[in-house]
Amino acid sequence: MTVKPTLLVLAAGMGSRYGSLKQMDGVGPDGEAIIDYSIYDAIRAGFGKVVFVIRHSFEKEFREIFTPERFGGRIAVEFVFQELDMLPEGFSVPEGRVKPWGTNHAVIMAAGVIREPFAVINADDFYGKDAYATISQYLQQVAGQHDRYCMVGYQVKNTLSDFGAVSRGVCEVDAQGDLVSMVERTKIERTDGRIVYHEEDGDHPLPDDAPVSMNLFGFTPDYFEHSEKYFKVFLKENMDNLKAEYYIPTMVNKLVSEGTSKMKVLHTDAQWFGVTYKEDRPKVVAKIEELIRQGVYPRSLWK
């Protein structure tokens, strides 16, 4: 029997960059949020469950919208919570800490409800139909195995904003298609017809097709154990840094570099888009309208 993968949606950081609950900001013709398109794509790619990581402060609002009924009963729905004080035994929130603990802390919050291979996405990012089909196929193949991870590598040219520089995890990939390293490059943009990232020592060019991470990862469930174990090390080393965050790439780079796990970089020609800047929103609406016109999505997703 085929094991259906689970989709883990990181939604606890809502509003921090955009100033509102942007994941609920309607971008489709029927008021659909970006999350709706992600779940629609996941359902048709064979995912069996969606788990939302949210905060108690907007639980009521969120649960009222994203119900199993909304999705026509086609996918199981669960909720878990990420809060600042959800720490391993023996640790407490340092005085003055207000920043969340990061994306990999959010992943750990789902350890109690996920037993199958799972994909992780950001709630406010549009990944595209092909990306879900690609990652679902891989996750179904590795069911029952361990330390067999994957990520969807987007071509950097398909991930830029017209309204400012962006940060991306630029990936080095070996001849077998496995990840060697992922380096966060800030301030990537197209300048004078070429893509560059800015550093203190000047501009560095990136090929248009350089693979970058958009936080679309796939894991087997053993990833939770690795993450919980290393989170304690991270906390001991970073307790005095009130802004340190435990990111997914932090954990992935550690596991890959020490040879514990392999991460396959899956290729997609899909166009990623998201609302990094408020000015991005009209463009997102227009792109979704174009995909509807092409027949990729129905005009009304859930009716």
N, C-alpha and C positions, 0 to 999 in steps of 0.2 A: 504494500500500500504506500502511495506517495505521501510523504510528510509535507504538510502545507506550512510554509514559513510564516513568521509573524512580522508585522511592521511595527517598529517602535518609534513613536513620534515625539520628538523633544519639543515641548511647548511651554516649559516652565519659565522660560526667559521672555515671555511675551511682553512687548511694549517697551523694553529697556532701550532699544535703539530708536524706535519709531514714535514713541510717545503715546501709544494706544494699544489696544488688543488687536494688533495688525493681522494676526492669523484669522480673525473673524471678519476682516475687512473684505466685503464682497468684491470680487474681481470678475465673476462670471455674470452672464445675462440674467440669471435667476437669483443673484446675490450669493453665488457660491464663493467660498473662500479658497485659497490655494490648497489648504488641507483637503478639501473635497475632491479636487482633481487628483491629488496624490492617492487618496483612498480608492477612487474610481480606477486608477491605473493599477493599483495593488490588487484589487479584486480580480480584474481581468488577467493579471499575471499569475494568479493562483495562490495569493496570500489568504490565510484562513482566519487571522485575528489581527486586530489593531490595538496597541497599548499606548495610551497617551500619558506622558509625564507632564503633570501640571502642578500648580500651587493651590493651596487651600483658599487663598484670597480670591481666586476667580473660579472656584470649583462649580458653584451653582450655575453661573452664567454659561460655563463651558459644557457642563453635563446636559443642560437644557437644549443645547444646539446639537451636539454630536452624539446622538442616540443611535442604537442599533436600528431603530425604525427609520431614521433618516436615510440609512444606507440600504433600506429595503430588506433588512435581515440577511444580507448576503455576506456579512463578515461579523465575527464576534468582536465585542468592544469591552475593553477594560481600562481602568484608570489607576495610576500610581502617583505618588507625590514626591516632589523634591523640595525640601526646606533646608535652611541653613543649619539647623540643629540635628539633622539626620546624619549622625557621625558614628563611627565604630566605637565600641565600648572603650572607655578610658580617655576619650577625646571630648573636648567641649569647644564651643564657638569662642574664639578670642575676642576680647573687648574691642569694639570699634569695627568689627567685621560686618559689612553689609553686602558685599559682593557674593553672588552664588559661587558654589565650589566648581562649577564647570561642567562641560558636556559629558565627561566620563563618570562623574558623580551622578548625573542624571541617568545614565545607562544602568548603573548599579541599582538604582531604585526599582528596577523592573525584575531583579533577580528572582523574586518569589513567584512571579506569574508567567515566566517564559521558560519552556523546557525544550524548545525546538530551535533550529536555525532561525536567525532573525536579521532583518535589515534595520538600520537606524537612519532616520532622516531629520532634518530641521523642519519644523512646522511651517515656516514661512518661505520655503524654497520650492520652486517648481522644477521637477527633475525630468519630466518627459516620459511618455509611454515606453519607449525603447529601453530606458534605464531600468524600469521595474521588471520588464520581461527578462532582461539580461541577468539581473541579480537574482531573481526568483529561480531561474533555471540552475544557476550555480548552487544556490542554497539547498535546492532539492537534491542535488547530486552529492552533497557532503553530509546529509543527514546521518547521524550515528557516528560520525568521525569527530576528531577533536583537533584544535589548533589549525583548522583550515578556514581561513578568513578571506574576505575579498573586499574590494572597493570599486566603485565606478569611477574611472578616470575620464574626466571631461577635457576636451581640447580647450586650452585657455581662451582662445578666440571666441568660444561660445559661452563665456561666463562673465564678460565685462559689462560695466555700466557706462552709460553715456554721460553720467552726471558726477563723476569723480573716480578717484582711485579705489581699488578693492584689495583685500587680502586673500591670498589663496595658498593652499598647501601644494607646492610644486614637487612632483614625484620623480624619483629616479627609479627606473625599472630595469631588471636584468633581462637576459636573452630568453629566459623561460616565461617572461611576463609577470614575474613576482616583484613585489615592492622591495627596493633596497633601502630607501629613505624618503622621508617627506619633510620638506623644509618650508616653514611658513614665510612667505614673502609678502611684505606689506607694500602698499602703494604701487600696485600694478595698474597700468593704463596704456591705452594706445596713444602714442605721441609721434607726430610726423609720419604716420603710416606704418609704424612698427610698434610692437608690444614690448614694453620695458618695465622693469621694477626698479624703484629708486632706493638707493642706499646712501649712506653718508659719503661714500667714496665716488658717487656718481650713478649714472644710469647703466643698467645691465639688460641686454636684449633677451627676450624669450621667443622661441619659435611659436608660430601661431598654433601648432598642434601639440605643444608641450602638455603632458597630462597633469591635471591638477585635481585635488580632492575638493569636493563640495559637500563633505560630510554625509555621503551616501555610502555607508559601510555595511558589510555583511559578516556575521559572526556565528560560530557554533557556541552552544551554551556554556562551555568551559571558560569562555571569555569573562564571565561574571566572577569566577573564582580568582583568576589572574588579577582582575581589576580591584576586587575587594582587598586582596593581599597587598598590592602595591599602593593602594590609597593610604594605608597606614604609614608606609614609608614616606609618601608624598607629604602627609600631614606633619610628620615629625620634622621634615626638612623645611617646610614652608609655613609653619604656624605663625612666625613673626611677620610674614609678608601678607598684608591684608588684601592684596589684589591678586595673589597667585591663584591660578585655576587649573584644575585637573582635567585636561582636554583628552579627547579620544586619540588624537595623533601622538600625545605624550606616551600613552600606553602602547599603542601600535608600534611606534618606533622602538620602544624598549624590547618588546617581544620579538620583533623582526631582527633587530641588531644582535640579540643574544642567541638567536637561532631556535627559540622556543616555538614560534609559530610562523606560518607562511601566509602572506597576503597576496592573492592574485589581483592584478589590476585589470579590470574588465573595461573594454573600450566601448564608447558610445559616441555617435555623431549627434546625439540629442542636444538641443539648445537648453541650457539652464537659464532660468531667470528668477529674480526675486526682487523684493522691495528693500534694497539696501538704503536708498535715499527716497524721500517722499516723492521726488520728481519721477521716480521709476514707475510709479503706480499706473499712470495712463498708458505707458508702453506695455505693461503686463496685461492690462485689459485688452489692448489692441491685439497682442499676440494670441491671447486665448480666443478672441473673436476670429482670428485668422485660422486657428486650428479647428474651430467649429465649422468654418466655411469649407475647410479641406476634408471634413468628415471624420476627424480624429476623435472628436467628442460630440455628443448630442447637445442641442441648444439648452435643454434642461436635463441636468445630470441625473436627478433622483426621481423625477416624476414619470 
